[in-house]
């Protein structure tokens, strides 16, 4: 049976990504991680922004997903924003995008266009979410409701990218999100990220694996079908206020 290692929000934390894949048994050959048993990596999105090496993450994920076709990527809201930036939409360069743009601005125009082309191909060539192992495993960025699985309407896209948002904002600037996982009753296992938490959260067959690598927490992977966690400590400063605490 195929083994998948699903990795939480990397946000430019490239060294943590390298360390985590090595812990999972991947060997880095020609600057990409390959597993001797053919295990596959799956990314829950938010590859870039806030961290130190967003472009290095794009390089590796592009190679694995688009060139080699041996990994899976589901875009996150930060991925969506970077995509809109690249295609010329009017986006605000803040909330982390400024770090990726700073990396891009340091490049020659040829190198810039190289990354622009790469990321557009990666984003446009990936589905909104992945249905793996005959739909027993769903991997998406911010979550998905049971009745949305298999659908791609605008409301589904908003939910998958941003979670079950209310439109309100918390004092720390984070949006208010309903706890959709608490109400989930489906048979499919849902693995997602987006909401930074100190430890992986498992509830009703849902697994939140965004343990805030870019906020000084950990970068976490969930291996399937064993449903075991592997994590590495972040080198970033710890920012307690960026983490969500569920009741």
C-alpha positions, -999 to 999 in steps of 0.1 A, spaced: 0 0 0 12 35 -8 26 55 21 20 92 22 38 117 44 16 148 46 36 180 56 20 210 73 24 247 64 61 252 56 60 290 51 95 293 38 111 272 66 133 253 42 159 239 66 131 225 88 116 209 57 149 193 48 154 180 84 118 166 85 121 147 52 154 132 64 137 120 96 110 104 75 136 84 56 139 105 25 173 108 9 182 141 -8 195 134 -43 200 161 -70 185 186 -45 152 168 -40 140 143 -14 135 107 -27 123 78 -6 139 43 -10 104 27 -6 87 51 -30 68 69 -3 51 101 -14 51 136 0 19 156 2 18 193 9 -11 211 26 -2 245 11 13 277 23 47 269 10 59 305 12 57 338 32 72 348 65 101 323 65 136 328 53 137 306 21 104 306 3 120 303 -32 139 272 -22 107 256 -11 91 264 -44 120 249 -63 117 215 -45 79 213 -46 78 222 -83 104 196 -91 85 169 -71 50 178 -82 53 191 -118 85 177 -131 88 143 -114 51 138 -106 59 120 -74 43 143 -48 10 161 -42 3 198 -34 -29 215 -24 -26 253 -25 -32 274 6 -44 310 10 -8 323 9 -2 303 -23 -34 318 -38 -22 353 -29 13 348 -44 -4 334 -75 -26 365 -78 5 387 -73 23 369 -101 -6 373 -126 -8 410 -118 -38 413 -95 -39 441 -70 -28 424 -38 -16 439 -6 21 430 0 17 423 37 8 394 61 40 376 51 39 381 13 65 409 18 92 384 27 86 364 -5 85 396 -26 118 407 -10 134 374 -21 120 379 -56 132 416 -57 167 405 -50 168 384 -83 176 394 -118 146 399 -141 155 365 -158 155 347 -124 123 365 -113 105 353 -144 118 318 -139 101 317 -104 70 334 -117 66 308 -144 74 279 -120 49 290 -94 21 297 -119 26 262 -133 26 246 -99 -5 265 -87 -25 260 -119 -14 224 -122 -27 214 -88 -62 207 -77 -79 226 -48 -76 195 -26 -65 158 -30 -87 127 -27 -62 99 -21 -66 61 -14 -100 59 -30 -112 90 -11 -104 75 23 -78 104 27 -86 140 18 -57 165 20 -66 202 18 -53 235 32 -78 248 58 -103 219 59 -134 207 41 -170 197 51 -182 162 43 -208 175 18 -181 195 -1 -159 165 -9 -158 161 -47 -170 197 -53 -151 228 -64 -176 257 -63 -165 292 -51 -179 285 -17 -159 253 -14 -128 271 -26 -132 298 0 -137 272 28 -107 251 16 -84 281 14 -95 301 45 -115 277 67 -150 283 81 -145 321 85 -172 344 100 -158 377 86 -148 389 121 -112 395 132 -96 387 165 -75 413 185 -43 397 172 -54 403 136 -63 366 129 -98 360 114 -125 343 135 -131 308 123 -158 283 133 -146 250 146 -158 229 117 -137 199 127 -158 195 159 -189 189 138 -173 166 112 -190 132 109 -176 119 76 -158 86 69 -129 102 50 -98 112 70 -93 150 66 -57 163 69 -52 200 68 -32 230 82 -38 267 81 -47 273 118 -14 273 138 -16 251 170 11 240 194 4 203 190 -13 183 162 -51 183 168 -70 150 161 -108 152 163 -135 133 144 -111 118 118 -97 153 112 -60 161 116 -47 196 119 -9 195 113 0 232 112 21 234 143 34 269 135 69 262 121 72 299 110 61 311 145 87 291 163 67 259 168 74 227 149 71 215 113 49 184 115 42 155 91 14 129 94 22 96 78 -6 76 63 -19 49 67 0 45 100 -14 79 112 18 86 131 33 121 136 69 132 130 80 167 138 111 189 139 117 220 161 116 254 143 146 277 142 123 307 141 115 329 172 86 316 192 55 338 190 29 325 215 2 349 203 1 335 168 -12 301 180 -48 291 183 -59 274 215 -91 252 212 -113 245 242 
